[in-house]
Amino acid sequence: MPMLFRLFPALLLAALASPVFGAPATRPNVLFIAVDDLRPEFGAYGATHVKSPNLDRIAKAGVTFTRAYCQQAVCSPTRSSLMTGTRPDTTKVWDLVTHFRAALPDVVTLGQHFKNHGYFVQGMGKIYHGSLDDAPTWSVPWSSPKAIKYGLEVNQKLDQRQFETAADGQAATKARGKGKKNASADTKVADGPPASGLNVRGPAFEAADVPDSTFLDGKVADLAVSTLQELSRKKEPFFLAVGFAKPHLPFVAPKKYWDLYDPAKIELAPNKFRPRGAPDYAILPGGELRNYHGIPVDSIPDDLARQLKHGYYASISYMDAQLGRVLDELDRLGLRENTIIVLWGDHGWKLGEHDAWCKHSNSENDTHAPLLISAPGMKAVGAKSGALVEFVDIYPTLAELAGLPLPGHLEGSSMKPLLDQPNRPWKTAAFSQYPRAKAQTKSANGLMGYSMRTDRYRFTLWVDRTDATKIDAIELYDHQRDPLENTNLAVDPAHARLVQQMTAQWQKGWRGARPPSS
């Protein structure tokens, strides 16, 4: 028998045992794009007043998920949840200071899973929150370029105040990382007094006539473009994670992006009041915004609200232009046809709805987030899916699209079937949560709000952090009749039976809401 045939069984067994079994050249690449504080208000979601040609470009080549929900509407918890494929009560990350590996030391993250199966995995920009990076996720160390926050010197000086010592001898902030180990997780999540002090940062918006590369997103795009060129020469498939910072505060973008919008045509939120019948702590004013120079503690006047929205839209368009440069390079290198693209905004955002700003709640404004997926061979190109999906579903979806096995720890469901049949029966509910500090409630232990979004309703139970049987308040909103969530039906005895029905469904949890298997 020829030597080659005698060796073949051994070679086959070795290949089957290897995590990279399969033809690497045919395995799809992944371009994984995170956008900070992007709410689903741009062209792909029907908001034609927002100039977003490159976001819309991904949508036209893929599926736009019109009802995607994050698991907690603040940066680190939602990113930890997405990257581990588990929910906040599993990661134990409900704040901005806890790393998920404290509770899950051996968890295999999304990037790590791809790395373990033969992918070259690289990350840049904001993927995890702040300094809470995770080295096992990457093939090479994560990196992020350094950039100035403001284009104008006067604003740079205003922003510097947060790093200086206040007149009373106390530091104005610990923003450079000092003291983070001793920071209170309870206060870091709460939308209460600004963490770095009232108005000590620079202005909340700026329109300076400067090049795109002045700011972080321009530099991240530069790095992504050069990295794609390097990756195109590698033999193994790649997983490239690119994190854009805008439209996160401050709303700083080069002037040309501000010029895309007529401020006279910017509409204000129609519901500048808190939900009727909801507990006071359900939605708070937006302490994050009050960190910035010139922002009043009380309600935002209409002229300032228009300026803030103008800056938010300009920041989207600036980020969108940087995204376009990355997509252009993917096309130029001939990589597009064999690359999965997923783009997600880490949570929603309020722009004056309920007389509030920023995120930090269980409301539809904050938990509803954008999600776009384009994959080679998908059938529903350019479609929209109204299926209820969650960010914990992204991990299993990408793994299945790449032909990788699904780890047993995952708490989401692959959305791959929706890329061919976007309107097929799917989950009966999506789940989110948000804590409230004891200082903001009457509870001695603080509260956790567990929220369930069904096809028609949003239902939220606020329970004691140490004893979930103690219910402090209930919220119920009918999205068919009240899509802005202005009236809490749970306080009306006429809806008692509906509250009971929703409670029963909520008690089944995410496991009881999973999509049909076929």
N, C-alpha and C positions, 0 to 999 in steps of 0.2 A: 504494500500500500504506500503511495507517495507520502512523503513526510508532511506535506501541507494538510492532507486529509486526516492523518493521525493526530495532528495538532488542533484541528478544527474544534472538536468538542471542548477541549480545555479553553481555547480562546473564547468560545461562545459563553461558557460558564463565567469566565472572568468578566466579559462584557455585561452579562446580565446582573452581576453583583455590583457593578460600578454605578454610582449615582448619575453618571453622564452617559448612560447607555442611550443610543440613538444617534442620528447623524446631526452633529452640532450645527452644520451649515443650514439645515432646514428648520431648526428650532427657532421660534419667533423671538425677536428682541422685545424688550419692554421699555417704553419711555413713560415714566411714572412722574406726573406733574402735580405738585401740591401748590395751592394758592391760598394765602392767608386772608381770612375775613371776607372772602368773596361770597356774597349772597346770590341766589339764583335770579338775578336781575341783569340780563344782557340779552343779546339778540336771539340766541338759541332758545331762550325761555320766553320769547315774545316781547321783550323789552327793546323795541327798535330805537328808543331814545338813547340807548347806551351803545357807543361805537366799539364793537368787539369783533372785528372780522376774523381774527385767528381763533378765538374761542369757537366762533360759529363754523369755522373751517373744520375743526375736529368734529363738531356735531354733524355736519353734512356728510362726513365719512364714517359716522358711527351711530350710536344710539344716545339720545339725550334722556336721562332718567329724570322725569319731572317731579317725582316724589321720593327723593333720596333723603335719608335722615342720619345725622350723626348721633353718637351715643351719649355725648355730653358736650354742651356748647361752650367750650373754652379750650385753648390751644393744646396743652399737654395731655389732658385726659382723652380728647378725641383722637389725637395722633398716636398715643400709646395704644388705644383700642384698635385703631385701624391697622397699625403695624404688627400687632400681636394676633389680630383676629379674635380678640376676646373683649368682653364688656367691662366697664369701669369697676363693677363689683368683683371682677376676677383680677384685673390688674392692680386693684387697690389704689389707683391713681384718680383722685378727685380734685387735685390741686395742681399748682405750678412748681412744686418743689420735690415731689416724690418720683423716683424712678421705678418703672414697672418691674425691674429685676429684683427689687426688694421683696416683692411677693412672688414673682415668677422667675427665679434665678436661672432656670434651665429652658425657658420657653424659646422656641425657634421662631424668630420674627419673619416677616414676609421676605425681606431681602436676604436674610440668612438662609431661608429655605431654598431660594433660587441659587444662592452661592453653593449650598451643599449638593446641588444637582447640576453643577458644571457651568453655571453662569458667572460672568464677571460682573460684580455688583458695585456700583459707585454712587455716592450721594453728594449733593452740593446744595447750598442754600438752606432754607428752613424746611427740614423734614421732621425731625424731632423738635421739641420745644427748647429754645435757649441752649443752656449748657447740658441738657439731658440727652446727650448723644448715646449711641449704643454701638460700640466697636464691633461686636460679633455680627452685626448686620452687614458689614461692608467687606469687600475684597481688599480695598485700600482705604486708608483713613478718610472719613468724611471731611469736607472742607467747605468754607464759605469765604468769599472775598471780603475785604474790608472796604467800607465806603462811608462817606459823610452822609448825615441824615438830612441836612438842609443845604440848599445852594447858596443862600445869602448869609454873609458873615454875621449880620445882626441877629439872625435866628439861631445860628450856631452858638453865639454867646448866651442867648436866652436859654438854650437847651443845656448849656454847661452848668447852670445853677444847680441842677439835681445832683451833681457830683461834688459840689462844694460844701463846706461846713456852714451850717446856718448860724445866725448871730447868737443864738442861745447855747452854742457849743455842741449841738447834736448834729449828726450827719443828716443832710436833707433826704438822703436815700441810700439804700444798699444796692443800688442798681448795677454796680459793677461786679456783683457776686459776693461781696463781703457780707458775712453774716447769714448767708442763705441757709446754711445747715441748721441754724437756730430759728429760722423764720417759722411763723405759725401757719401751718397748712390751712387752718380754719379761716384766717384772714386773707390768705393769698387767693382763695377762690371767691370769697365774698365780694359782691359788687357794693362795697361800702366806701369808707373813706379812701381816697386814692393812696395806693401803696407808697408812692414816692413823694407825696405831699401835694396840696392843692396848687395847681398852676405853675409848678416848678420846672416843667419841661418847656421846650420850645413851642411855637404856635401849632395849632391843630392842622393847619394847611399852609401851603406855599406854592406859588407859581413863578419860579425863577426861569429865566431864559438861559438854560444850560443844556449841554449835551445829554443824551440818554445814559451814557456811561458814567455820569456823575454819581448816580445812586446805585444802590445794591442790586436791583433787578437787572440793570444794564450790565453790570459786571458778572452777575450769575449767568446771563445769556452768553456773554463772551466766553466764560468758562465752559458752558455746556456745548457751545459750537466747537471749541478746540478739543474738548473731550470726545465728542462724536467723531471727529476726524481720527483721533487715536483709536477709538473703539472699532472703527470700520476696518482697521488693519489687523485686528485680532481674529483668531480662529474660533474662539468660543463665543456663544451668544452673550449679549449684555443685558443688564437691568440697570438703567440709568435713572436715578431719582433726582429731579430738579425742583427745588422749592423757591417759589417767588414770594416776596414779602408784601407787595401791594395787592389789594388796597388797604392793608393794615394802617392804622394811625402811625404817624401823622400823615395826612393826605397831601403828600408832596410828590409832584410830578412836573417835568419840564413844561414850560408855558404853552408849547404848541399843542399839548393834550388838553389843557384848559380851554384853548381856543376852539376846540371841536364842539363846545357846548354854549348855548345861549342861556345865560343865567335867568333871563326873564321867562324861559319856558320850563324851568325846573319846578316840578310840582311838589308840594309839601305833603307829608303823611296826612291822610284823611281822618285818622283816629288819634288825635292828640289827647288821649285820656286813658287811664288805667282800666283794665277789664272790670266791668260792673259785677260786683258780687265776689270777686277774687280776693284771696288774702293779700294783705299789704305787701308781703315779702315775695309774692309770685313774680313780679317784675319791678326792678329797682331802676333808679334814674340813669345810671351809667357812670360809675365812679372812674372808670378807665379814662373816659373823655375829659373828666375834670382835672386830670393830671396836667393838661396842656394850657399854655398861656392864653389868657383872655376868655376862657370858658366859664360862664357863671355856674354857681352851685345849683341854682334853681332852674326852672324851665328855660329852654333855649328859644330866644326870640326868632321870629320868622326870617328876618334878614340873615341872621347868622346860620340858621338851619339851611337856607339855600346855599350859602357859601360852603358849608360842610358837605352837602350833597354834591355840589359842583366839584369839590375836591375829591370826593369818593369816586365819582364817575371818571374824572380825569385820571385818577390813579389806576382804575380798571383799564382804561385805554392805553396808558403807559405800560402796564404789565403785559397787556395783550400784544403790543408791538414787540416786546422782548420775546414773548412766546413765539411770535411769527418768525423771528430770526432763527430760533431753534428748529421749528418745523421746516423752514426753508433749507436749512443745512441737512436735515434728515432726508429731504427730497433730493438735494443735490448729490448726496453720497449714494443714492440709489438704495437706501435702507427702508424706505417707507412701506413698501409692499410686504415686507416680512417683519413689521414692528407693530406690536400692540401699543396703543396709546390710551392711557387712562388719565383723566384730569379731574381733580376734586378740590373743592373749597372746604377748609377744615370744619366749618360750621356756618350758620347764617349770621345775620347782623341786623340790628335795628337802626333805621335812619329817621327817628322821630316817632315811629309807631308807639302807641301807648305812652306818649310823652317821655320816651326813653331812648337811649342810644347804646350802641355796642351789643354784646351778646349776654352771656351769663343768666340764662333762664331756660325754662322748658317750653317757651312759646313757639308757635310755628315759625315766626320770624327768625328765631335763633337755631332751632334744630333742623330746619329744612335747608338743605345745602345743595350746591350744584354737583353733578356727576356726569361725565361724558366718557364713553368707552368706544374705541374703534379697534377692531381686530381683523387680521387677515382671514378671509373666507366667510365672514359673517354675512348673513342674508339680509338683515333689516337695515341696510345702509341708509342713513338720513332719517331714520324713524325716531319717534318719541315713544317712550314707555311710561305709562302711568302706574306701573306696578310699585307697590310699597317695598322699597329696598333700604338696606342699612349699610353703614360704612364697614361693619364687620364682615359684610359680604364681599368686599373687594379682594381680600386675601385669597379665599377659595376660588374666586372667579379667575384671577390671574394665574393661579396654580393650574387650574383645569385647562385654561386656554393654552398654557405652555406644555401641557401633557405631563405635569408633575403630580405625584400622589398628594392626597390631602392629609395633613397632620391631624391626629385625633383630638387635639385640644381646641380646634376651631369652634366658634360659637355663631357662625354665620352660614349662609348658603350660597353656593355658586350661582351667579346671575347669567352664566353662559347660555342657558336655554332662551333667555330674553333677547339675546342678540340675534336670534333667528325668528322668534315669535314674541315680539315685545308686548303683546296684549294678552298673553296666555294667563290663566289663573295663577296667582302667586301668593305671597304672604298675606295673612289676614290682619297683620299689625306690625308696626315698627316701634321700637322702644328707645327711650332716652331717659336721662336723669340729671338732676342738678341739686347740689347741697345748698343749704342756707345755714350760715353761722348762728350760733346761739345768741350773739349780740343783735341779730336782726329778727329774731323770733322770740316768743315767750317760752320756748322749750329750753330746759336746762342743758340738754345735750345737742341742741341743733337739730335740723330736720334734713331729710332727703326727700326730694320730690321725684317720684317715679312716674314717667309719662308714657302713655300708649297712644299712638296715632293709628286709627283704623281708616277704612275707606271714607267714612263720613264724620267720625268724631275724633277729638282729642280729649283724653281722659287722664287726669293727673291726681295721684294720691300723695299727700305730704305726710310723712311718717317720722316718728322719733328715730334718730340715728342709731340708738342702742336697743330699741324695742319697736320693731316694725308693726307690731299689733296696735300701737298707739297712733291713731290717725288724727292729725291736727286739722287738716282741711282737704277738701276735694274740689277739683275743677273739672268742668265738662263743657266743651264747646262743639256746636253743630256746624261743621264746615259747609254743609249744604245751604244753610240759612244765614250763617254768620262766619264767613271765611276769614275775617279779620280777628276773630276771637275777642269780640268786644263784650260779650255777656256770658257769665258763668251760670249755666243751667243747673248746676248741682245744688245750689242754695234754694231752688224752687221746689217745694214738695210735690208739685205736679210731675216732676221728672224722677221721682224716687225709684220707680220700677226700672227706668233706663239706667240709673246709677247702679242699681243692683246687677243688671245685666252686664254692664261694663266692668264692674268689679269682678264678676265671675270670669269674664274673659281675661282681664288683667292678671288674675291669680294663676292662670295657665302659663303665663310668661312667654318668653320668646320661643321656647320649645313647642308650645301649643299653637304658635302662629306660623310655623314653617311651611314652605310651599309644598304643594303635592309633588310626589316623586316623579310623576310623568304627566 
